[in-house]
Amino acid sequence: MVLALLAVAPALLYLPGFGHDFVYDDHGQLEENPFLQNPENVREVLMLGTLGDARVINGRRPFVLLTYFSDRAVWGARAAGYRLTNFAAHAGSVWLFFFLLLRLSGRRAFSFSAALLFSLHPVLIEAVHVPAFRPDVFCGLFSFAFLLAAVRTEMKTARQTALAAVLLWLALCSKEAAAVLPAVLAGVWICLPQTRLPVRRMALLLAVSLGLVLLFMKLSSGSGLQAVGGAWNGRSLQPPHNFFTSPWLFLRMVGLLAVPWPLVADRVVLPVTSTADLRFAAGLLAVAVCLCAAIFFLRRKPWISLSLGWMLAAYLPVSSLVPLFNPLAERYLYFMAAGFCILPAHLLTSDGGSRSAATVSMGVIASKALLGFICVLYLLIGWIRMPAWKNDVALWTRTLADEPNSMRARVWLALDLKEQGRREEALTLLDEAIRINPQDVSGFINRGILWGEMGYYDRAEADLAEAVRRRPESSSAHWNLAVMLQHKGDIGGMLRELEKTLELNPEHEKALQVKKSLESAVPENR
């Protein structure tokens, strides 16, 4: 019955959105990804050949790639099937989270409350609803499975270690954020002495876990770090600003978990540029309060300590201490939200201590009412938010209303206007996008394409050349410049840009087609 409720409750939120179109990164990562269009690449994924290949989208997440291949084989281009996979993974995460807390606490009401809050939390909509963002969901699924396997005291040491190692590896192969799991496991061991494994067994588990994390980092090192090196995209936080901004990001994420509104697909983060900035002080204070509270409650209220420690550990991979392309996104909060949900669940279901039976009974009724109120509130927020993900126009219109500085929203809306033939309005949006963030070359590329379609080839070449200058590692910029040079009759320049496109992206379908046609035409010219 409990498991059914934990599946039905989130279904009330997510099932109405199963008919939505692909949106946002779904297009580039799923629909237009040539790597996924070739089933023969499954072998390379299984052999972990993509781990160190930066040219493969999600290459360091091979398990997620396998789920995309599977969905493509079963569902084709139907977005609903991909969303069903996401939802199934989320439901599995919720169940495993429930079983993990039940094993650690022995308290059914507490475990159910935390899992129910986690299943419905509106901040998870981005990760659960959008197929391109499923790495966070699958990472969460295997993370909970790993922790559950690692705390089972009745298992034999060898079997437990082997099972935990496999689950950790699957979590890492879903998203590299799973590297913090040894720290979370250590936190569980420290906070909950009544569930502790023997010291030697825990030491073995931690040693094996750390070894796997290091091995994964070594194998995936060839793909580089996300926003380290290369040209700046205008959004990521560069040193030293990332260090100053990181505490503020923690405060903002905790704030979103506590009050999940407004929910925005593209959050623009203004960097904290010095320690004199009040945001730095506020963020640092939030981190310090969490750390001190975790230490203070360690013996008095260990579940509070575990909740705070869990959130701090889960935050590290998305802290921008190592810069990320997007400093703040709601999908980053998936695993962090589980740690957060422990706190209200514990406060709502804690025992009555020395209070009278009547007082305890009233408290239980009030707690259930408050839990129900929060769940209904989460559902209402989710139902209000879900229509924004219906299609790209709905998503980016809503995003621009909530985040006026979103360059990304302007580019996407300009593309829609272009399809409607409203080119002048599209140009205005692209001009604004470039003004807001000239480092993100998508504005230059799309404006260049639009200029070309309007017959202004010199303007088009200037924009596309500027995109290449700013982001020389962008295969899209080189390809579109090649097309434009061909239109202008500059065959030599076109060939140079074509070669550069294929050097950066050997799987570029259109560039390969052009190269093949050129090669087949050579004998005829002779």
N, C-alpha and C positions, 0 to 999 in steps of 0.2 A: 504493500500500500504506500509506504513512504517513498519507494523508488518511483512508483507511478506518479505520485504528486510532484516529485522533483523533475519529472520529464514533462508532465502536462503543464505545469506552471510556466516554464519558459516557452513552451509551444504556443501559448496564448499570445505571447509577444512576437515570436518570430514567424509563425506560419502565415500570417496575413501578408508578409513580405516575400513569400516564395515566388510570386509572379513578377517580381521586379526585374528590370533589365540588368545586364552587366554595367557596372559603373566604375569610374575612377581608374585605378590601376588594373582592373580586370581586363581592360582592352589590351594594354601593352604586355601584361604578364601571361594572359591566357589566350585571348582571341587572336592576337597578332604575333604571338611568340613562335618563331620558326622551329625552335628546339622541341616544343611540344607537338608540333605537327608531324614529326618524324618518329614513329613508334620504335625504330631501331635504336634510338637514343636511350631507351629503357635500360639496355645492357650497360651503357656507360654510367648511368645513375646507380645501378646496383653494384657496380665495381668501384663506386665512390670516385669516379673519374672527374666529376664536376666540382668536387670540394675546393680545389685550388684554381678553378677556372673562372676568372672574373667576367668572362664574356657570356656566361650562361646565367640568365636571370634566376635567382634563388639557387644558384649552383651549390652553395654551401649548406643547402637545406634539402638533401636528397630525398628524405622521406616525404616531404611536401611535394616534391616533383613527381614522385610515384603516385601520390593521390591525384594529382592533376592528370597524369596519363590515364589513370583508371577512370576518372570522371569523363575524360574526353572519349574514351572507348565506349562507355556506357551511355552517356548523355549527349554526346556531340556538342552542339553549341547552345544547349538549353540551360540557361542560368539556374533554373529551379533545382536541377540535379546537383549542381555544385553547392548550392545553398543547403540542400539536404545533407550532404557530407559534412559541411560545417556544423550544422545543427546536431547531427549525431555525435560528432566529436565533443561538442559543448555539453551535451547531455551526459556523455561518458565522463567528462571532467567533473561535472557536478556530482555524479554518483561516487566517483573515486574520492573526491574531496569529503563527501559524507562519510564514507567508510574509513578514511584516514582519521578524521576527527573522532569518530566513534571508537576506534581502536585506542586512540591516545587518551580519550577522556572517559569512556564508558557511559557518557551522558547522551542519550538518544535525542532529547529535546534540543540540547545545545547544538549537536551535530546537524540535526535537521534544519534548525534556524539559520545557521551559518551557510549551509549548502543552498537553502532556499533564497537567501539574500544574494548569494553569489550568482545563482541561476538567472535572477531577474535584474541584476544591476544594469542600469541603462548605459553606463560608460562602456560596457562590453559590446554594444551593438555593432560598432565598427568592425571589431575583430570577428564576431560570430556571423554577421550578415554578409560581409563582403568576401567572396572567395579568394581574392588576391591577398587578403590579410589573415588567412587561416594559419600561417606559421605560429602565431601566438596561441591559437586554440589547441593545436596539436602538441605544441611544446608544453602547454598546461596539462593536457591529458597525460602525457608520459611523465611529467614532473610529479603529479599526484600519485601515479602508479609506482614510480621510483621510491617516493617517500613511504608509501604504504608497504612496499616490499622491505624497505630498509628498517622499519620499526617492528617487524614481526619477530617476536622473541622465540616462538616455537619452532621456527625453521632451522634446519641444520646450517652451520656456518657456510659451507661450500655452496650449497644450493641458494642460500640467501644472497651471497656475494655475487654469484653468477647472474641471478635474476635481476638484482639491482643494477648490475653493470650493463646488461642488455637494455633495460628500460632507460637508464641514463643516456646511453648511446643514441637511442631513438629520440629522446628529448633534444639532445644536441643536434641531431640530424633534422630536427624540425625547426629549431631556431637556436642560435648560439647563445641566447640569453640563459639557457639552462646551465651555463657554466657556474651560476651561483648556487646550484642545488647542494653541493657539499656544505656550504655555509648555512643554508636553511636546515639541513639535516643536523648539523652541529648545534644549531640553535634549539631545535626540538630536544636534543639530548640534554642540553644544559638547562632548559626551562622546565622540563617535565621529568624529574628524577624517578617517579614511580613507573615510568615506561622505559627506562634506560636498558639498553643492551649492555652486556659486560664490556669493560673498557677495551679489552683486546679485540673483541669483535667489531666494536665501533671504530677503533683505530684502523682495522683492516678495511672496513667499508669506506672510510674517509680516504685512505691511501689509494685504494683502487679507483674511487671516484675522481680524486684529483689527478691521478694518472691518466684516466680517460679524457678529462678536460684538456690536459696538456697535449695529449695525442691528437685530439680533435683540432686544437689551435694550430698544431704543427702541420697537419694535413691540409687545413684550410688557409694557411698563411699566404699561399700563392694568389688568393683572390683579393688580398689587401684589406685594409680597414675602410669602412664605409665612406667617410668624408675626410680621410687623411691622405694628403697628396693630391695631385691634380688641381684643376682650377676650382676656385670657390664658387658655390652655387648661389650665394647671397642669402641663404637661409641657415646653414649650419653655423654653429658657434665655434669660432676659431680661437686658439690660444692667444692671450690668456683669458679672453672673455668667457670661454666655456667654464673655466674654474670659478669665476665670479658668479656666473649665472646658475651653476648647478644647484646650489642650495635653494635658490628661488624656484627652480623647476620642481624640486621636491615638494615645496609648499603648495605650488599650483596643482600638482598631481593629487596630493592628499586632499586639497580643497575640492577637486572634482569628484573624488571618491565619497567625500562627505556630502557634497551638494552637487549632484550631477546635472548641472544646468548653467549656462547653455552648452549644448553639445555641438561641436563645430568640426567639420572635416579637415579644415586647413587652418591651424592655429599659427599665427605669426608671433614669434618670440623676439621681443626687443632685448638685445644683449645687455647684461649688467657689465659696465665697462671699468668699474673700480670698486674698491672696498668701501668707498664713501657713499655709494648708492644705498638708499634705504632698503631696497629689495634684497641686497646682499645680507644686510643685518637681519631682516625678517626671515629670510630663508635659513640663515645660519642658526637663528634662534629656534626655528622649527625642528631642524635636525638635532640640535642640542637637547631640546625638550624630549624628543623621541628617545634619544640615547639615555638620558638621565632617568626618564620614566621607566624604560625597559630594565634598567639596573635596579631602580627603587622597588619595582613590583616583583622582582625575580622570585622572592620567597613568599611575599604576601599574596600576589595575584599573578601566578606564572603565565596564565593564558593572555593576560594583557601584555606581559613582556614578550611572549611569542608573537603576538599580533604586530607589535611595533617593530620587533627585530625582523620579522618576515617582510614587512613593507620596506624597511631599509635595505635589506639584501636584494629584494626584487627590483628595487629602484636602481641599483648600481649599473646594470647593463644599459639602461636608458638615461643615465644621468648626464650624458654629453661630456663627461670627463674624457672619454674618447669620442670625438665629434660624430654626430649622426646627421644625415641629410636633412631630416626633419627633427628639430630639437624636442618637440612635444606633439604627441599624437595619442588619441584615446586608445588605440589598439595596444599601445605599450603597457597599459594598466591591467591587462588580463590577469597575470599571475599575482601582481601586487594587490588586486581587488580581493583575492582570496584571503590574503593576510588581513586586509582591512575588515572583511566581513566577520572574522573571528571576534573582533572587539564588541560590536553591538550584540552579537549572538550571546557572548559570554555575559554581558551586562543584563540582557533580557532574561537569561535563564539561570542565573546564579542562585544557589540555594538560600534558604531563609535564615540560616545561622541559628541564633538563639531566639528568633521571633516566634510568636505564638502561631498555632495552626491556622487560626482565622486570618491573621495578618498575612501569613504565607499564601493562603488560598486567594486572598484578594490580590496579592502581588502577582500570582500566576495568571489570574484573569487579566490584570492590567498589562502584563508582559505580552500575553497572547494578542490582546487588542492592539498594542503598539506594534508588534511584529506584523500583524495583518494590515495595519495602516501603512507601514513602510512598504510592504509588498504591493499594495494597491497603488501607492504613490509611484513606485518604480514602474509599474505597468502603465500608468497614465502618462508618465514621461516618455516611456518607450513608444507608446501608441502615437503620441504627438510627434516624436522624432522619426519614426519609421517611414512616413511618406516622403521625407526628404531624400531617401535612398531609392526612390522609385526609378529614376533615370538621371542622366547627367545634368539635364537642364534643371530639374527640381533640386538636385544636390547642390549645384554651384550657385543657383539663385539664392537658396537659403544660406549658403556659406558666405556669399558676398554681403548679404544683409547682416549677418552676425559678425563678420570679420572684414570690414571695409578695406583693409590693407592686403587682402589676399590677391597676390599676383596670379596664382594658379586658377582661381575662380574666373578671373577675367579671360584668361587664355581659353578655358573650356567653353565659356559662354560665347566667345568670339567664334569658335569653331562651329557652334550651333547657328549663329547668325549667318555665317558664311554659307552653310548648307541651305539656309532659307533665301539666299541671294541678297541679303542685307549687308553688302560688303563695306559700305562706308561706316556703318555702326560697328562692324567687326574691327575695322581699322582703328576706330577710336578706342575700343577696349584694349587692343593690342598695344597701342601707343601708351595707354595708362599702365599696362602690365610692365612694359619696358622701363617706364619712368620709375615705377615702384621698386623693381628689382632687375636692373640691367645685367646682373651676373647670371641669371637664369636664362639660358639661351632659347628656351622654348618660345618666348615672345618674338625674338628675332627670326627664328626658323619659320614660325607660322605667319608672321607678317611678310617675310620674304616670299613664301609660297603664295600668299594672297596677292602680293604685288605682281608676281609672275602670271597668275591667272587673269589679272587685269591688264596684262600686256606691258607692264612697266619693268622691263627686264633689267635695266641698269639699277633701279632701286632694289629689285629682288636680289641681284648679285651682291650689292653692297650689304644688305641685311644678312645674307647667308654667309658671306665672307667674314662678317663681324662675328657671327655665331661660331665659325671655325676658329677664329682668332681667340675668342674667349674660352671656348671649350674644345681644344684640339683633339680630345679623346672621345668626342661625340660622333658616333657613326652616322646618326641621323643628320647632323649638320653637314658632314661631308657628302652624304648621299644626295641631299636636296640641292647642295651647291653643284654637284655633278649634273643633275638634271637641268638646272638652270643654265649651266655653261653649254650643255648640248643644245638647248633652245637658242642660245646666242651664236651657235656655230663654232664655239671654241672646243674642238674635239680633243686637242692635246690636254687642255685643262680638265675636261670631263674625264679623260682616262686617268689622270693623276688622282682626282677625287674618288673615282671608282675604285682604284687600287687601295686607297687609304680606307675607304669604307669597308672593304673586304678584309683588310688587315686588322681592323678594329672589331669587326663582326663577320667572321667567315660564314655564318648562317644567314646573312642578310638575303632574303629571298629575291627581292627585286634586283638587287645588284648582281646576284648570281645569274639571273635570267638575262640581264643585259650583257654580262661577260660571255655567257654561252652563245648568245646571238652574234656578238662581235667575232668570237672565235670561229663560228661556223661560216661567217661571211668572208673570212680571209682568203680561202682558196678561190672563191668566185672573183675577188678583186684581182687576184693574180692572173 
